[in-house]
């Protein structure tokens, strides 16, 4: 019976495990959720963690790239950068360096 099936962890629960800024938590969850069903199953979670914490630079770079590739088209374009900057609090942009 599919109604009793444990489908995995959702984005809200994922965010509770890590003390990350909300945007980063959402993007990391999206990168891990390879089947785009809104849940991380065991395989997605473990694979994501291994890549994030156990891989060499190339694997980590791929995750960071995927976090910035909002539209998942394989490119980081102007709209993706605008999306990233839209999550940065405006008071950070007004910091004056001494």
C-alpha positions in Angstrom: 0.0 0.0 0.0 1.6 3.2 -1.2 -0.2 5.4 1.4 1.8 3.7 4.2 5.1 3.9 2.3 7.9 6.0 3.9 9.0 8.1 0.9 11.9 9.9 2.6 12.8 13.2 4.1 11.2 16.4 2.8 12.9 19.8 2.4 11.6 21.1 5.7 13.0 18.2 7.7 16.3 18.3 5.7 16.7 22.0 6.7 16.3 21.1 10.4 19.3 18.8 10.3 21.7 21.5 9.0 22.0 25.0 10.2 22.3 26.6 6.7 20.8 29.7 5.3 17.3 28.9 3.9 18.3 29.5 0.3 21.3 27.2 0.6 19.3 24.5 2.3 16.7 24.6 -0.4 19.2 24.5 -3.2 21.2 21.7 -1.6 18.0 19.7 -1.1 17.1 20.3 -4.8 20.5 19.1 -5.9 20.2 15.9 -3.8 16.6 15.2 -4.9 17.6 13.7 -8.2 14.1 12.3 -9.0 12.4 15.6 -8.2 9.7 14.0 -6.1 10.1 16.5 -3.1 11.7 13.8 -0.9 15.1 12.4 -0.4 15.1 8.7 -0.3 18.0 6.8 1.3 20.0 6.5 -2.0 19.7 10.2 -2.8 20.6 11.3 0.7 23.7 9.0 1.0 24.8 9.7 -2.6 24.6 13.5 -1.9 26.4 13.2 1.4 29.2 11.1 -0.1 29.6 13.6 -2.9 29.5 16.6 -0.6 31.8 15.3 2.2 33.7 12.5 0.6 34.6 13.4 -2.9 37.5 15.2 -4.4 37.3 18.7 -5.8 35.5 17.7 -9.0 32.6 16.2 -7.1 32.3 19.1 -4.8 32.6 21.6 -7.7 29.7 19.8 -9.4 27.4 20.2 -6.4 28.4 23.9 -6.0 27.7 24.4 -9.7 24.3 22.7 -9.4 23.4 24.9 -6.5 23.9 28.0 -8.7 22.2 26.4 -11.7 18.7 27.3 -10.7 17.0 26.4 -13.9 19.0 23.1 -14.2 20.0 23.8 -17.8 23.7 22.9 -17.3 24.7 26.6 -17.4 25.1 29.4 -14.9 23.6 32.4 -16.6 22.6 35.9 -15.7 19.2 34.8 -14.4 20.7 32.2 -12.2 23.1 34.8 -10.7 20.1 37.2 -10.2 18.4 34.4 -8.3 21.4 33.9 -6.1 21.7 37.6 -5.3 17.9 37.9 -4.6 18.5 35.7 -1.5 21.4 37.9 -0.1 20.1 40.3 2.5 20.5 43.8 1.3 22.3 44.9 4.5 25.2 42.6 3.4 25.5 44.5 0.1 25.9 47.8 2.0 28.9 46.7 4.1 31.7 49.3 4.0 35.2 47.9 4.3 37.8 49.7 6.3 
